[in-house]
Amino acid sequence: MFEKIKKEIINSIDSLLRYALAMTGNEEDAKDLVQETCYKALKNMDSLDENSNVKAWLFTIMRNLWLNQRKRNLISPIHLDETIENVSDEWNINPEELLINNEMRQLLMKALNDLPDAYKEILILRYFEDFSYSEISKILDCPLGTVMSRLNRAREKLKEAFLKIYEKK
C-alpha cells in the first residue's frame, strides 16, 4: 500500500507545483511548498487508509502549509501569471486565432488575479485541477454547500472582472 501512495504522490507533483505557483506567485517558493508537502505526506502516510483520495489529501496538506506560511508572512500573495502553461503548441489553429486566444487568456488571467484569494483558490481547484465539489470541500475544510455557493460567486466575480478589463481594452 505504501508503494501505491508513494506512486500517487510522485504522479501528483506537477499538479501540486501548478497549485503552489498559483498560491505563491513565485517559482522558488512554490518548489519549497511542494517539497514540504511531499515530506509531510511521506512522513504521515500511515494515517491514510487504502481508499483515501491521495491527491486531495496532498492538496489539503499543501493548503494548510501555505495558510500557516501566510500567517507568518513567509510568502507573497497569489499571482497566477506564472501558473498557466503555454498550450499553444498543442492547438491546431491559425496564427490569428492563436493571437486572439492568447490575448483572451491573458485578459482572463488578469481578471482571475484581481479576485480575492478565496475565489481564486476555488476556481483553481475546480477548473485547473479538476477536483470534484466533494474533494474541494475536503481540501478547503468547508461544507459542500459553501463550496457550491462560493464557486458560483467566484464565477460571477470573474465574469464581472473580465468584462471590466475587456471593456477597457
C-alpha positions as CSV (number, residue, x, y, z in Angstrom):
1,M,0.0,0.0,0.0
2,F,2.8,2.4,0.8
3,E,4.3,1.9,-2.7
4,K,0.9,2.8,-4.2
5,I,0.7,6.0,-2.1
6,K,4.3,6.9,-3.0
7,K,3.5,6.5,-6.7
8,E,0.4,8.7,-6.4
9,I,2.5,11.4,-4.6
10,I,5.0,11.3,-7.4
11,N,2.3,11.4,-10.1
12,S,0.7,14.5,-8.3
13,I,3.9,16.6,-8.2
14,D,3.1,18.5,-11.4
15,S,-0.4,19.4,-10.2
16,L,1.0,20.3,-6.8
17,L,3.5,22.6,-8.4
18,R,0.9,24.4,-10.5
19,Y,-1.3,24.9,-7.4
20,A,1.7,26.1,-5.4
21,L,2.7,28.5,-8.2
22,A,-0.9,29.8,-8.1
23,M,-0.8,30.4,-4.4
24,T,2.7,31.7,-4.0
25,G,3.3,33.6,-7.3
26,N,6.9,32.6,-7.1
27,E,8.6,29.5,-8.5
28,E,11.2,29.1,-5.7
29,D,8.5,29.4,-3.0
30,A,6.3,27.0,-5.0
31,K,9.0,24.4,-5.2
32,D,9.7,24.8,-1.5
33,L,6.0,24.4,-0.7
34,V,5.8,21.2,-2.9
35,Q,8.8,19.8,-1.2
36,E,7.4,20.5,2.3
37,T,4.1,19.0,1.2
38,C,5.7,15.8,-0.1
39,Y,7.9,15.5,3.0
40,K,4.9,15.9,5.3
41,A,2.8,13.4,3.2
42,L,5.6,10.8,3.3
43,K,6.0,11.3,7.0
44,N,2.3,10.8,7.6
45,M,1.5,8.0,5.0
46,D,0.4,5.7,7.8
47,S,-2.5,7.9,8.6
48,L,-4.2,7.1,5.2
49,D,-6.4,4.1,4.6
50,E,-6.4,2.2,1.3
51,N,-9.5,4.0,-0.1
52,S,-8.2,7.6,0.6
53,N,-8.0,10.1,-2.2
54,V,-4.3,10.8,-2.1
55,K,-4.3,13.7,-4.4
56,A,-7.0,15.5,-2.4
57,W,-5.1,14.7,0.8
58,L,-1.9,16.2,-0.7
59,F,-3.7,19.4,-1.8
60,T,-5.1,19.7,1.8
61,I,-1.7,19.3,3.2
62,M,-0.3,22.0,0.8
63,R,-3.1,24.4,1.5
64,N,-2.7,24.1,5.3
65,L,1.1,24.6,5.0
66,W,0.5,27.6,2.7
67,L,-2.0,29.1,5.1
68,N,0.4,28.7,8.0
69,Q,3.2,30.3,6.0
70,R,1.0,33.2,5.0
71,K,0.1,33.8,8.6
72,R,3.9,34.1,9.2
73,N,4.2,36.3,6.1
74,L,6.8,34.0,4.6
75,I,5.4,34.0,1.1
76,S,3.7,36.6,-1.2
77,P,0.1,36.6,-2.3
78,I,-1.4,34.7,-5.2
79,H,-0.4,35.7,-8.7
80,L,-1.5,33.4,-11.5
81,D,0.5,34.9,-14.4
82,E,3.3,32.3,-14.0
83,T,0.9,29.3,-13.5
84,I,-0.6,28.9,-16.9
85,E,1.5,26.8,-19.2
86,N,1.6,27.8,-22.8
87,V,-0.6,25.2,-24.5
88,S,-0.5,26.9,-27.9
89,D,1.8,24.2,-29.3
90,E,-1.0,21.8,-28.9
91,W,-3.6,23.9,-30.7
92,N,-4.1,23.3,-34.3
93,I,-5.3,26.8,-35.3
94,N,-4.1,29.6,-37.5
95,P,-1.9,32.3,-36.1
96,E,-4.6,34.9,-36.0
97,E,-6.9,32.7,-33.9
98,L,-3.9,31.8,-31.7
99,L,-3.2,35.5,-31.1
100,I,-6.8,36.2,-30.2
101,N,-6.8,33.2,-27.9
102,N,-3.6,34.3,-26.2
103,E,-4.9,37.8,-25.7
104,M,-8.2,36.5,-24.2
105,R,-6.3,34.1,-22.0
106,Q,-4.1,37.0,-20.7
107,L,-7.2,39.1,-20.0
108,L,-8.8,36.2,-18.2
109,M,-5.7,35.6,-16.1
110,K,-5.6,39.3,-15.2
111,A,-9.2,39.1,-14.1
112,L,-8.5,36.0,-12.1
113,N,-5.6,37.7,-10.4
114,D,-7.8,40.6,-9.4
115,L,-10.2,38.3,-7.5
116,P,-9.9,37.8,-3.7
117,D,-7.8,34.7,-2.7
118,A,-10.8,32.6,-1.7
119,Y,-12.5,32.9,-5.1
120,K,-9.2,32.5,-6.9
121,E,-8.4,29.3,-5.0
122,I,-11.7,27.6,-5.5
123,L,-11.6,28.4,-9.3
124,I,-8.1,26.9,-9.5
125,L,-9.1,23.7,-7.6
126,R,-12.2,23.2,-9.8
127,Y,-11.1,24.3,-13.3
128,F,-7.3,23.9,-13.3
129,E,-7.0,20.8,-11.1
130,D,-10.4,19.3,-11.9
131,F,-11.4,18.4,-8.3
132,S,-15.0,17.5,-7.6
133,Y,-17.1,19.6,-5.3
134,S,-16.8,16.9,-2.6
135,E,-13.0,16.9,-2.9
136,I,-12.8,20.7,-2.8
137,S,-15.0,20.6,0.3
138,K,-12.5,18.3,2.0
139,I,-9.4,20.3,0.8
140,L,-10.9,23.6,2.0
141,D,-12.5,22.1,5.1
142,C,-15.9,23.6,4.5
143,P,-19.4,22.3,3.8
144,L,-20.3,21.2,0.3
145,G,-23.0,23.9,0.1
146,T,-20.3,26.5,0.8
147,V,-18.2,25.2,-2.0
148,M,-21.1,25.4,-4.4
149,S,-22.1,28.9,-3.4
150,R,-18.5,30.2,-3.3
151,L,-17.8,28.7,-6.7
152,N,-20.9,30.3,-8.1
153,R,-19.9,33.7,-6.6
154,A,-16.4,33.2,-7.9
155,R,-17.6,32.6,-11.4
156,E,-19.8,35.7,-11.2
157,K,-16.9,37.8,-9.9
158,L,-14.6,36.5,-12.5
159,K,-17.1,37.4,-15.2
160,E,-17.5,40.9,-13.9
161,A,-13.8,41.4,-13.6
162,F,-13.2,40.0,-17.1
163,L,-15.8,42.3,-18.6
164,K,-14.3,45.4,-16.9
165,I,-10.9,44.5,-18.2
166,Y,-12.2,43.6,-21.7
167,E,-14.2,46.8,-22.0
168,K,-11.2,48.9,-21.1
169,K,-9.1,47.2,-23.8
